[in-house]
Amino acid sequence: MKSAAKTATKTNAARILDGLGIHYELREYEVDPEDLSAINVARKIGLPPEQVFKTLLTRSAAQEHFFAVIPGDAELDLKKLANAAGVKKIELAALKEVEPLTGYIRGGVTVLGARKPFPALADETIRLFDVISVSAGQRGLQLLLSPEDYLRATEAALADLTRSGTGASA
């Protein structure tokens, strides 16, 4: 049912997927602490950047937190996210807030198994692919799974979350 790289360590995110009976693959890559970008991760795991989704923690003016899950080659549109989340204004959470609130460090944030179950919104382009990649909850380890399984596991709502005209450049 599930497959993991020989040396990959099971993370809480992987254990959650196991518990839900969701098929996934764990894919390891060498971490470059100077470049934690999703585009770099995509290159290292052999997927196009638009198939590698990054998870961003955001905060509304009322101090509500939301996860935004967007393609690795895209930029989050805060106005679109606020509209989708039903709040007036939203911003990226401060980096110093990320680990205490999620239990994960930058480059390893995932909705699955986060310390607090904040609502998640995923960019609607997630459904364009047979397989997507998200962080497994630690730097150097990605989960590959179907978008439908990811949406089921995270209970993420779909919305248009990215800026128009963004994308990977050559």
C-alpha positions as CSV (number, residue, x, y, z in Angstrom):
1,M,0.0,0.0,0.0
2,K,2.7,2.5,0.9
3,S,6.2,2.8,-0.2
4,A,9.1,4.6,1.4
5,A,12.7,5.3,0.5
6,K,15.0,2.8,2.2
7,T,16.5,5.3,4.6
8,A,13.6,7.7,4.9
9,T,12.3,8.2,8.4
10,K,8.5,8.1,8.9
11,T,7.2,11.5,9.9
12,N,4.0,12.3,11.7
13,A,2.6,13.4,8.3
14,A,3.4,9.9,6.9
15,R,1.9,8.2,9.9
16,I,-1.3,10.2,9.5
17,L,-1.5,9.1,5.8
18,D,-0.9,5.5,7.0
19,G,-3.8,5.8,9.4
20,L,-6.1,7.0,6.6
21,G,-5.0,4.2,4.3
22,I,-3.6,6.7,1.8
23,H,-1.0,5.5,-0.7
24,Y,2.1,7.8,-0.9
25,E,5.7,7.8,-1.6
26,L,8.4,9.3,0.6
27,R,11.1,11.0,-1.5
28,E,14.4,12.2,0.1
29,Y,16.6,14.9,-1.3
30,E,19.7,16.7,-0.1
31,V,18.9,19.9,1.7
32,D,20.6,23.2,0.7
33,P,20.1,25.5,3.7
34,E,20.9,28.4,1.5
35,D,18.1,27.6,-0.9
36,L,14.9,26.1,0.7
37,S,12.7,27.1,-2.3
38,A,10.1,24.8,-3.7
39,I,11.7,25.3,-7.1
40,N,15.0,23.9,-5.8
41,V,13.2,21.0,-4.1
42,A,11.3,20.3,-7.4
43,R,14.6,20.1,-9.3
44,K,16.1,17.7,-6.7
45,I,13.1,15.3,-6.6
46,G,12.6,15.4,-10.4
47,L,9.2,17.1,-10.6
48,P,8.1,20.3,-12.3
49,P,7.8,23.2,-9.8
50,E,4.1,23.6,-10.4
51,Q,3.6,20.0,-9.0
52,V,5.6,20.7,-5.8
53,F,3.3,22.5,-3.4
54,K,4.6,24.8,-0.7
55,T,2.7,25.3,2.6
56,L,2.7,28.9,4.0
57,L,1.4,29.9,7.4
58,T,-0.7,33.1,7.3
59,R,-2.4,35.3,9.9
60,S,-5.5,37.4,9.7
61,A,-5.9,40.8,11.3
62,A,-8.0,39.0,14.0
63,Q,-5.0,36.7,14.7
64,E,-6.6,33.7,13.0
65,H,-4.1,31.4,11.3
66,F,-4.6,29.7,7.9
67,F,-2.4,27.4,5.8
68,A,-2.1,28.4,2.2
69,V,-0.9,25.5,-0.1
70,I,0.3,26.8,-3.5
71,P,2.4,25.6,-6.4
72,G,6.2,26.0,-5.9
73,D,6.6,28.3,-8.9
74,A,3.7,30.7,-7.8
75,E,3.3,33.6,-5.5
76,L,0.6,33.8,-2.9
77,D,-2.0,36.5,-3.6
78,L,-2.9,37.7,-0.1
79,K,-6.1,39.4,-1.2
80,K,-7.4,36.3,-2.9
81,L,-6.5,34.2,0.2
82,A,-8.3,36.7,2.5
83,N,-11.4,36.5,0.3
84,A,-11.3,32.7,0.3
85,A,-10.8,32.6,4.0
86,G,-13.6,35.0,4.7
87,V,-11.4,37.6,6.4
88,K,-10.8,41.2,5.7
89,K,-7.0,41.2,5.6
90,I,-4.3,38.5,5.8
91,E,-0.5,38.4,5.9
92,L,2.2,35.9,6.1
93,A,2.9,34.8,9.6
94,A,6.3,35.9,11.0
95,L,9.0,33.3,10.6
96,K,9.5,33.2,14.4
97,E,5.8,32.1,14.8
98,V,6.0,29.2,12.4
99,E,7.7,26.6,14.5
100,P,5.9,27.3,17.8
101,L,2.5,27.2,16.0
102,T,3.1,24.3,13.6
103,G,5.8,22.3,15.1
104,Y,7.7,22.5,11.8
105,I,10.7,24.6,10.6
106,R,10.8,26.6,7.4
107,G,11.3,24.2,4.5
108,G,9.5,21.5,6.4
109,V,6.0,22.9,7.0
110,T,3.0,20.7,6.2
111,V,-0.6,20.8,7.0
112,L,-0.5,17.2,8.1
113,G,0.3,16.7,11.7
114,A,0.8,20.4,12.5
115,R,0.8,21.3,16.1
116,K,-2.5,23.2,15.7
117,P,-5.1,22.3,13.2
118,F,-5.5,25.6,11.3
119,P,-7.8,25.7,8.3
120,A,-6.1,25.0,5.0
121,L,-6.7,26.4,1.6
122,A,-5.2,24.8,-1.4
123,D,-4.7,26.5,-4.8
124,E,-7.2,25.1,-7.3
125,T,-4.4,24.1,-9.7
126,I,-3.7,21.2,-7.3
127,R,-6.3,19.2,-9.2
128,L,-4.5,19.5,-12.5
129,F,-2.0,16.7,-11.6
130,D,-2.1,13.0,-11.0
131,V,0.6,13.3,-8.3
132,I,1.7,16.2,-6.2
133,S,4.5,16.7,-3.7
134,V,4.3,18.4,-0.3
135,S,6.7,18.5,2.6
136,A,6.6,15.4,4.8
137,G,7.2,17.5,7.8
138,Q,11.0,17.8,7.7
139,R,13.6,19.3,5.4
140,G,14.9,16.8,2.9
141,L,11.8,14.7,2.7
142,Q,8.7,15.1,0.5
143,L,5.4,13.2,0.3
144,L,4.2,12.3,-3.2
145,L,0.5,11.5,-3.4
146,S,-2.7,12.2,-5.4
147,P,-4.3,15.6,-5.0
148,E,-7.6,14.0,-4.0
149,D,-5.9,12.0,-1.2
150,Y,-4.1,15.2,0.0
151,L,-7.3,17.2,0.0
152,R,-9.1,14.4,1.9
153,A,-6.3,14.1,4.5
154,T,-6.0,17.8,5.1
155,E,-9.7,18.8,4.6
156,A,-8.3,21.8,2.6
157,A,-10.7,24.0,0.7
158,L,-9.9,24.8,-2.9
159,A,-9.6,28.4,-4.1
160,D,-7.7,30.6,-6.6
161,L,-4.8,31.7,-4.4
162,T,-2.0,32.8,-6.7
163,R,-1.1,36.0,-8.5
164,S,-2.0,36.1,-12.2
165,G,1.0,36.0,-14.5
166,T,3.3,34.3,-12.1
167,G,5.1,31.2,-13.0
168,A,8.5,29.6,-13.5
169,S,10.9,31.6,-15.6
170,A,13.6,30.1,-17.8
